[in-house]
Amino acid sequence: MSGLNASAASWAAGVTLERVPTEVIESTKLRILDLIGVMLAARPLPLVAAARQAALSIDGGGGARILGDTQDVSPMAAAFVNGVMTAVLEFDDTHIESFIHPTAPVVSVAFAEVTRRRVSGADLIRAVLVGSELTCRLGRITPVRLHTLGFHPTAVFGVFGGVYALAALRGHGAGLIADAIGAAGSLSAGLNASFEDGSSTKMMHVGTAATGALRALALAEAGISGPLPVFDGRFGWFRSHVQGRDDLRFDALGDGLGEVWEVLNIAAKVHPCAFTMMPHIECAIVLRDRHAIRPEEITGVTCRIGKRSFATVCEPVADKRRPSTTWHGRISLQHTVAEALVRGRMDKDAYAEAALHDPGINRIADLVEYEDDPDTTATRSGGMVTVHLRDGRVVSHRIDDMRGTRANPMTAADVIRKFRANVDGVLTSAQADSAIDAVLRLETLEDVAPLLDGLAG
């Protein structure tokens, strides 16, 4: 076999944790802990209940469980609802350069598999690492931001990451993995249409990627072949989805693979929203606290944000000032900065319906203007907020590298605090302590199932 698909499959089949740096293993465990907390925070939400109802209505069978649930369901249903739980709060991690949420599809399918059979902690780490590393590298191949073409990057790349992770858990060889990835190319889908009206389909995308991964691997396991040139062929994924480009960076998939770890550029989220707006939340909260700003004193707000984010989080201005749904608010710079200035925190309870209709927040959202920030690049996440006050003061704060990024990382203690905040009201303190302890020593566990079983409310 030759080509990108074959070389990536060969690497995925041969990875051993003994050759992985400790830093990479530790960061992978923290990403797993972070995603568990994000998923459990979302579990009580009505949209998750609706997704569960939809999945169970069409995916009959048993053998697996949804994270935090005790009911026996089909692997497809478990992977789908797991994926929805990772996405509903927009609180899962992000690869800054590609804007893919790489860990979510991988853990969605991996957690479903873990509830089906005995899987060691080391095998889970390896699977999550392999799936997310290759997902990030696939995202780096195209220099075009896929959002501008109407694609949701997590949806279209997540199915590949899910295949790599699931194949790693099942111990498959390179040939079968390549066939499954070939099939996954035809199951790769996800439009950004929900960005326009705040509808819920976008929050289903991780779930559909996870179920696509299950289906693609099942096809290969049944002996059904998939195209080897699925990535770099004349009719492969990149030349079909990113048409008219001759600057595709196919070497990004394999250069330094296993030596230079792209997963270290995955950024954890401090706030539940699109990553490009998180520096502006931080700036707004700093200004509010430092200058004791009261909302009624604000007469103007200017945000500096990278121009590449205008179309997704700033425009159309009227829609962004009055987001129609809680998820629509999570991609609105105007509402987000206004809520941060009024409430002083943006956690799992942010973007509630009451906040969307709060007259004080809406008044400030109407004042928020934006301009290009040339210092924000494809590999950095920064921004600035300037607030004009009724007494004539003009105060500003800038962040060059948002907390959670590689240049300004969240510590293990930070991730643990986020986990505890997210599971508050969902798990008991004893359950939270047990989960933290188990994940931090994940490589020593002979069977991960008891850890996940302990997450039932």
N, C-alpha and C positions, 0 to 999 in steps of 0.2 A: 504494500500500500504506500501511496505517496500523496502529498498535498497537505493542506492545513488540517483538514478533518482527521486524516490518518495520524499526523504527528501529535495533535492534541489528544487524540484517543490513546495513543501509545503512552504519552506522559501520564494521563489520568489513570491508566491501568497500573502504572509502575510506581506511583508515589508511595513512599513510606515515611512515617513520622520521624524515624531515626535521622533522616536527612533534612528535616525541617528545623529552622532556627527556633529557639525557645520563644523569642519575641513574637514570632508568627503564630505559634501554638497558643500562647497566652492571649493574643489579640483575638484569635478565633473563639476561644472559650468565652471571652467577654462579649463578643458579638452574639453568641448563642444565648447568654444570660440576658442581654439587652432585648433580644427578640422575644424571648419567653415573656418578659415583663410587658412588652408592647402588646403581645397577643392576649395576655390575660386582662390587661386594662380594657381591651376592646370587647372581650367576651360578653359582657352584659348588655351591649348595645343592641337596639332593635334591628339595625341592618344586618348584624351577624346572625340574629335569630331568623331573619328572613332568608338569608343566604343558606342557612342550615335547612330550613324548610324546603327551599327549592332543590337543594342537593339531594335530600332524602326522597323527594318525590320522583326523581328520575334515576338515581343511583342506588338500586337495591343491593342487598348483600351485607356481609359482615367481615370480621377479621381485623378491623382497625378501629382507632378511636380519634376523635377530634381532641386537640390539646385542651386539657382541663375538663373534659367530658368523660363520663363513665359508660355511655351507651355504645354498644357495638355497632359500627357502621362500615360501609364499604371503604376500601382504600381511596377510591375516587372522591367520595364525599368528605372523608377526613382531610385529604390534601387540599380540596377546594376551600372548605371552611377555614382550615388553617391559614391559607393564603389570604382570605378575606380579612381575617383577624390581624394579619401583619400590616394591612394597608389602610384600614378604616380611619385610623387616627393620624396617618401621615407622619408617624413617629419612628419609623424604621430607618436604618442607616442608608447612606448614599455614597456612591463613588463619584467624586466631584467632577472629574474630567468628562465622564460619559453620561452623568445624571441617571445611571441605573441604580436601582435599589437591589444590590446583588445578593444579600443574605436571605431576603424574604422568600423568594421562590425555592431556594435550596432547603431551608429549614422546614418549609411547609410540606414538602414531599418527604424529607428525611424523618420528620416527627411522625408522620403517618406510617412509615415503614418500621420505625422503632417500636410502635405499638403492635406490630404484626408478628414479630419474631425477636429472638435474642440478638441484640446489637451491643457491642462494647462501647464504652466512652471513647476509646482511641479511634475506633472505626467511625464514630459519629464526627469527631473532630476532623478526621481525614476527609470524609465525604463533604462536609461543609466547606473545608478549605479548598478542595479540588473544584467544587462547583462554583464557588464565588471567585476564585482566582481566574478561571477560564472565562467566566462571565465578564469580569472587568476587562480582560484583555480583548475579548470580542468587541466590547464597546469602544475600545481605543482604535479599532481599525479604521473607522470612518471619522474624518475630521468634521463632518457635518453634524450639527446638533439635530438629532432625529425629531425632536419636538417641532422644529420648523417645517418638517415634511409631513406632519400629522400623525407620526407614530409615537406610541408610548414606549420608551426604551426598555423599561422593566418588563413589560408584557412581551415584547418581541425577542428579547435576549434571555428572559427568565426561563423559558422552556429548555434552552440548551443547558443552563446551569443546573436545572432540576434533573436532567438526564445524567449529567456527569456525576452528580451527588448520589443519585439512586443506584447507578451502575457501580459506583465505588462501594456502596453498602452491600451490594450483592456479589461483589468480587468478580465482575465480568472482565473479560479480556478486551484487547484493543479492537479486534475485528467486530465484535458485537456492539461495542460502544460506537464505533464509526457508523454502523448501520442505523443505530438508534438516533444518532445525531442527524444523519441524513433524513430520517423520517421526521424529526423534530422541525427541520426547515420548512416543511409543509404545514406544520401546526403552529408556526410562529405568527402571532397576530396581536393587535391591540391599537385602537385608534385614540387620538386625543380629543375626540368630539365632545366628551364630557367636560373638557376644560371650558367650553363655551357656555354651558347652561348649569353646571354643577350637578348634573345627574349622577346616579350611583354606579354606572357601569365601570368607570375607571377603577373603582375600589374592588371590582371583581377580577381585575387583570392578573394579579398574582395567583389567585386561585385557578384561573384558566390555564396559566402557564404551568402550574404544578400538575394539574390533571393531564395536560398535554405531554408532560414528561413521562408520566406513568404510562400513557397510551403508546408513546414512541418506543419506550423500552420494551413494552409487551410485544409490540410488532417485531422488534429485532429478536427477542427471545423465542418467538414462534418461527424464526427463520426467514422473515421477510426482509429483503435487502433495502438499503437506503443509499442515496447517491453520495459517493465519496467527494465529489467536487461541490458539496452543498454550500461551502463558504466562498471559495475562490474561482469557481467555474464560470463559464460564459453565462450560464443561467442560474448561477448560485445566488445565495441570499443577498450579498452586498450589491451585486450588479443589478439585481431586480428591485431592491428596496431603495437604493441610493443611486439613481440612474444619472447618466451623463457625467460621471466623475472619473477622472484618471489619477486621482491622488489618494486612492485607498491605500492604507498603510497595513498591508497584509503581514508584514514582518512583526507587527505589534503583538500578534498572538504567540509567537514562539521565541522571540529574542529574549534571552536571559531567563527563560521559563525554568522555574525550580531554583533559581539563584537570586533573581530580583523579584521581590514579592509585591505584586500590585495590590494585594489585599490590605497592605499597610496604608494605602491611600483611601481606604473606605472610612468615611466619617460618621461617627455616631451623632444622633440628633439630641440637642438640648431642649428643643421646642417642637411641638407637633404640627409642622407646616412644611411647605416647600423649602428646601435647604437654602436657596438664595436669599430668603427673607430673614433667616435667623440672625445674621449680624444686625439687622435693623431692629429686631426685637431687643437684642442685648443693648444696643445704643439707646433705644427709647427708655428702657428700664433704668439704665445708668443715669440718663438725664433727669428722669422723673425723681429718682432718689437723691441724686447729688444736689439738685437745685430746688427740691421740695415743690415740684411743679404740680399745681392743681389744674384739672382739665379745663375749668372755665377760664383760666388765664391764657390758654393757647389761642393764638391768632393765625398761625401758619406753621406748616411742617414741610420740609424738603428732604427727600431721601436720594442719596446717590447709590445707584445699583447698576450692574453691568447691563449694557444695551441688549445683550442676547436674551435677557430675561423680560424685556418689556412686553413681548407678545403673550407671555404665559402668566405673569403675575401683576402686570400694571394696566393692561388694556384688554377690552374697551373700558375706558375710565368709569363710565356710568355703572357698568356691571360690577366692577371691582369695588366701587364705593358702597354698593348694596348687594353683596353676595346673596344668592338665592337659597343656598343650603350650607350646612356646616362645612361640608367638604369644599364648596366653592370659596368659603372664607379662608381656607388653608392655602389657597393659591391667589389671595388678594393682598397685595402690599398695603393698599390703603386701609382696609379693615384691620389687618394684622397690626400695623403700627399704631392705629387708633386704640385698639383694644389693649395693647401693651402699655400705652401712655395712661389710659384710664384705670386699668386694673393692676398694673405693676407685676404681673406674672402671666406666663403662658405655659400651662401644664396640660395634663390629660383632660382637664375640665374646660379648656379654652374652646372658643368657637361654638359655644352653646347657642341654642335658638334665642335665648334671652339676650345674649351679647349681640347677635346679628341685628336685633331690633331695638337695641338700647339707643335712645335719642342722643345721649352724651357721646357715645362712641361714634354714631353716625355723623354727628356734627364735626368731629375731628377728622373722620374719614374724608369728608368733603374738602378739608383743608390740605390734605396730603398731596404734594406734587413730587415728581421724580425727575431725575436727570442722569445722564450717563456717568458711570464711574469707570474711567479707563484703567484704574489700578486693579480692578477685579478681572482675573484672567481665567482661562479654562481649568487651571489647576489650583486656583486660590479662591477663597470665599470670604469676601469682605464687604464693607459698605459704610455709609455715614448717614447720620440723621441730624438735621438742624431744626430747632424749634424756636419760633418767634413768639414772644410773650407780650401781653397787653401793656406791661410797664416799659416796653421798649427793649428789653433784654433779648439778645439772640444767642442761644447756647447750642453747641455742637459736640458730637462725640463720634469718633471713628474707630472701627475695628478692621484690621488688615487680614487677620486669619481667625475665622470663627472657632470657638471652642468645639472640639470634636474632630477637627481636621488634624492631619499629621503634623502640621506646624504648631498647633496649639491643642494637643490631644486631651481627651478626657482620661483621667486616671482610673484605675480599678475602683477606687473609692467613689469617684463620680458616677461610674456605671452602676455600682451597687446602690447608691442613693437614688438614682433614677429608677432602678428596678423596684426598690421598696416603695417609692411614691406611686408607681404604676400598679402595683399589686395591692395597695392599700384598699381595704374594703372588698377585695376579691379573695385573698388568702389570709389566713391567720398569721400572726408574727412568727409562730413556730414553723409553719409551712414555708414562709419566706426565708427564714434562717436555714432551714434544711435544703431548700433549693439552691441558695447561694453557695452553701458548703459543697453540695454535690457537683455543681457546675465548675467551681474553681478547682476541683480535683477530678475533673471529668475523665482524664486519661487513665485513672486508676479503677474506674467502674467496669466490672465485668458485664453488667447488663444495665442499660439506660432506662428500661421500662419502669422500674420502681421510682425513679426520679420523676418521670412524667406522670405516673399514677398519683404521686403525691401532690399534684397541682390541681386536683379536682376540688371545687369549692366545698 
